[in-house]
Amino acid sequence: MIAINSVSHHYPGGQAIAFKDWRINKGEQWLLLGESGSGKTTLLHILTGILKPEAGEVNINETSIYGLSSKKLDQFRGRNIGIIFQRPHLIKSLSISDNLILAQSLAGLPTDLNRVQEVLNSLGIANKLHAYPDQLSQGQLQRVSIARAVINKPTLLIADEPTSSLDDKNARAVLDLLLQQSGINQATLIVATHDKRVKDVFINTYQLA
């Protein structure tokens, strides 16, 4: 289970943002909706362990993540949270395989080439194992971003605005991939967006004012 309890935060000179309590059961798929300035990015950073809230608690698998030391939080994040950004964040000098192996290493996990192959197979890009990012199309790069996010079998998979720059056909294709991968990897999925095209795909919605 993932839970946020009594969480609030404010930046110097800014208005305090209070987030309603949220309970997410394992394997559920949620849509996080909010316009610009509603606190969506702040909540994402709090959920992913990047920003410690001024008040409240975030629990993932019965672990209060802000009770961990910085080193343990980094490892916990690497093993339990996968993040997919709107644009791929890959190291251009490393092959696709090495980018995924690096994600394993940063989480303190041993290299597992079978897992790398398994994930790339599930995304239909196993033939790009030894390619470099600048040799891939935008669609292939997005699939690699998803592969990197799920490589360590995370408890929580977060996609931040994955469809906002895509046309209808490609937006639906990316959503289908995210839903498929969360199911294959038994991960809870949160898609954060202000793209209203995504709304009909999800049953569960967390709305920010």
C-alpha positions in Angstrom: 0.0 0.0 0.0 1.0 3.6 -0.6 -0.4 6.3 1.6 0.1 10.0 2.2 -1.1 11.4 5.5 -1.7 15.0 6.5 0.9 16.2 3.9 1.4 19.9 3.3 4.2 22.0 2.0 5.0 25.6 1.1 7.9 27.3 -0.6 9.4 30.5 0.9 7.1 33.5 -0.1 4.5 31.1 -1.5 1.2 29.8 -0.4 0.9 26.6 1.7 -0.4 23.6 -0.2 -2.3 21.0 1.8 -2.9 17.6 0.1 -5.9 15.4 1.0 -5.0 12.0 2.4 -4.6 9.4 -0.3 -4.6 5.6 0.0 -3.5 3.5 -3.0 -3.7 -0.3 -3.0 -1.1 -2.5 -4.7 -1.6 -2.7 -8.5 -4.1 0.1 -8.7 -4.0 2.6 -11.6 -4.6 6.2 -10.8 -4.8 9.5 -12.6 -3.4 12.6 -10.9 -5.1 15.7 -12.3 -4.2 19.3 -11.8 -3.7 22.5 -13.7 -0.4 24.3 -13.7 0.2 25.8 -10.2 -2.1 23.4 -8.4 0.8 21.5 -6.7 1.0 18.5 -9.0 4.8 18.7 -9.4 5.2 19.3 -5.7 3.2 16.2 -4.9 5.1 14.1 -7.4 8.4 15.2 -5.8 7.0 14.3 -2.4 5.8 10.9 -3.6 9.1 10.1 -5.2 11.2 11.1 -2.2 12.8 14.1 -3.9 11.1 16.7 -1.7 10.5 16.3 2.0 7.1 17.8 2.9 7.0 20.4 5.7 4.4 18.3 7.5 2.9 14.8 7.1 4.1 11.4 6.1 4.5 9.3 3.0 4.4 5.5 3.4 5.3 3.0 0.7 5.1 -0.7 1.6 4.9 0.2 5.3 8.1 2.3 5.1 8.0 5.9 6.1 10.3 7.1 3.4 11.2 10.4 5.0 12.4 8.5 8.1 15.2 7.0 6.0 18.7 8.4 5.8 19.6 10.1 2.5 21.6 7.1 1.3 18.9 4.6 2.2 16.2 6.8 0.6 18.2 6.9 -2.6 18.4 3.1 -2.6 14.8 2.7 -1.7 13.7 5.0 -4.5 15.9 3.1 -7.0 14.3 -0.2 -6.0 10.7 0.8 -5.4 9.9 3.9 -7.6 10.1 4.1 -11.4 9.6 7.5 -13.0 8.8 8.2 -16.7 9.3 11.7 -17.8 7.8 13.5 -20.7 11.2 13.5 -22.5 13.7 10.6 -22.1 16.6 11.2 -19.7 19.1 8.7 -21.0 22.9 8.9 -21.1 23.8 9.3 -24.7 27.3 7.7 -24.5 25.8 4.5 -23.1 24.0 1.8 -25.0 20.4 1.0 -24.2 21.6 -2.1 -22.3 24.1 -0.1 -20.3 21.6 2.5 -19.4 19.4 -0.2 -17.9 22.3 -1.9 -16.1 23.2 1.5 -14.6 19.7 1.8 -13.2 20.2 -1.5 -11.5 23.6 -0.5 -10.1 22.3 2.9 -8.8 19.6 1.0 -6.8 22.3 -1.2 -5.2 21.2 -4.3 -7.2 23.4 -6.8 -9.0 23.5 -6.7 -12.8 20.8 -8.9 -14.3 21.1 -9.2 -18.0 18.2 -11.6 -18.2 15.9 -9.0 -16.7 17.2 -6.4 -19.2 16.3 -8.7 -22.1 12.9 -9.6 -20.5 11.9 -5.9 -20.2 13.0 -5.0 -23.7 11.2 -8.0 -25.1 8.0 -7.0 -23.4 8.2 -3.5 -25.0 9.1 -4.9 -28.5 12.6 -3.3 -28.7 14.8 -6.3 -27.8 16.7 -5.7 -31.1 17.8 -2.3 -29.8 19.8 -3.8 -26.9 23.2 -2.6 -28.2 22.0 0.6 -29.9 22.6 4.1 -28.6 20.0 6.7 -27.8 20.7 8.9 -30.8 20.1 5.9 -33.1 16.5 5.5 -31.9 13.2 7.1 -32.9 11.2 9.2 -30.4 8.8 6.3 -30.0 11.6 3.9 -29.3 13.2 6.3 -26.8 9.9 6.5 -24.9 9.8 2.7 -24.7 13.4 2.7 -23.3 12.3 5.3 -20.7 9.5 2.9 -19.7 12.0 0.0 -19.6 14.3 1.9 -17.3 11.4 2.8 -15.0 10.3 -0.8 -14.6 13.7 -2.6 -14.7 13.9 -3.0 -10.9 10.3 -4.2 -10.6 9.1 -1.0 -8.7 6.2 -0.9 -6.3 5.2 2.5 -7.7 5.4 3.6 -11.3 4.9 7.3 -12.0 4.5 8.9 -15.4 4.8 12.7 -15.5 2.9 14.3 -18.4 3.7 11.4 -20.8 1.1 12.4 -23.4 1.0 16.2 -23.5 3.1 16.6 -26.6 1.7 13.7 -28.5 -1.2 13.4 -31.0 -4.2 11.3 -30.2 -2.9 8.0 -31.7 0.5 8.1 -30.1 -1.0 9.3 -26.7 -3.2 6.3 -26.6 -0.3 4.0 -27.6 1.8 5.3 -24.7 -1.1 4.9 -22.3 -1.6 1.3 -23.4 2.1 0.6 -22.8 2.0 2.1 -19.3 -1.1 0.1 -18.4 0.4 -3.1 -19.8 3.7 -2.6 -18.1 2.2 -1.8 -14.7 0.2 -5.1 -15.0 3.2 -7.2 -16.1 5.4 -5.8 -13.3 2.5 -5.7 -10.7 3.3 -2.1 -10.1 0.9 0.6 -8.9 0.6 3.2 -11.6 0.1 7.0 -11.2 -0.1 9.1 -14.4 0.2 12.8 -13.6 -1.3 15.1 -16.3 -3.5 18.0 -17.3 -4.3 16.2 -20.6 -8.0 15.6 -20.5 -7.8 12.9 -23.2 -6.4 10.6 -20.6 -9.3 10.9 -18.2 -11.6 8.2 -19.8 -8.9 5.5 -19.5 -8.7 5.6 -15.7 -11.3 4.7 -13.0 -9.4 6.2 -10.1 -8.7 9.9 -10.0 -6.9 12.2 -7.5 -7.8 15.8 -8.3 -5.8 18.8 -7.2 -7.7 22.1 -6.8 
